[in-house]
Amino acid sequence: MSTLNRRQVLRGAAAGSALALLGSAAHAEQQILPPPPDAPKRNNRIKQSVSRWCYAKIPLDDLCKAAVGMGLKGIDLLQPDEFEVPRRYGLICTMGYVDAGTIPKALNRIENHDAIEAGLRKNVPLAAKAGVPNVITFSGNRMGMSDEEGAKNTIIGLKRVRSIIEDHGVILNMELLNSKVNHHDYMCDHTEWGVRVVEEVGSPNIKLLYDIYHMQIMEGDLVDTIKANIKWLGHFHTGGVPGRHELDDTQEVNWAGVMRGIASTGYTGYVAHEFVPTGDPLTSLRKAVDLCDI
């Protein structure tokens, strides 16, 4: 199976999503549906979620129903006009897009800061209203810029929007991505660089999205790195290495061990599954949820 990414999947699903969302307002007052009687009782040492783009062919309402049946807590990576949908099922949107830059063009360039601030001013209040605890941003690509200059610019950008984030009680997460396989030239590709930036900003509401798949590719040493930097890690993503597929014995991460490491820190946020299934998608998702329910 060819490697997919969020942008490719979301572009392909855009038309169908737009039609589905037309009905969202009509259901705004719909009563929250109770979980099915056979829904599993989870340990909840790790609060699990699922990333929308990996299941783009499944209507969002159907994905929410399936998530409830697996004992998940929410749906990750939704657009602002989707924020309210999971609430109809007793779930939340665990991470939202707020038009705060793109993977290649974001905080490391001053010229992007006006647009990022505008996106946050428009969409962060919507996230707060819908109970979305996390929103996402990116560093941007290097494109010839030094990491030193990029860090300086990113700190400036994050300090500029800090009050927007703090005033609404959400966490803005800058994602760590690999620049070796999936996102060549991406600047925030090592934990050390990302932690340096958010530590300098110094806000409890500005953190890193630690993507386990991406950081296994770039640096490994997952559990010790997570433990050492947990203060600055606001959210986690999963994905099998190599390939970004199922969390199974075809790849190299000890997922139960990593989850125990995260739980040992006292982390109370969310771990969202962000892998592209190669088999039946919901069967693959359920197996991942079972594996990470330590």
Helices and strands as residue ranges (DSSP letters): H 6-21, G 25-27, E 47-51, G 52-55, H 60-70, E 74-78, G 80-82, G 85-89, E 92-97, G 110-112, H 113-129, E 134-137, H 147-168, E 171-175, H 191-201, E 206-211, H 212-218, H 222-229, G 230-232, E 233-238, H 255-264, E 270-273, H 281-292
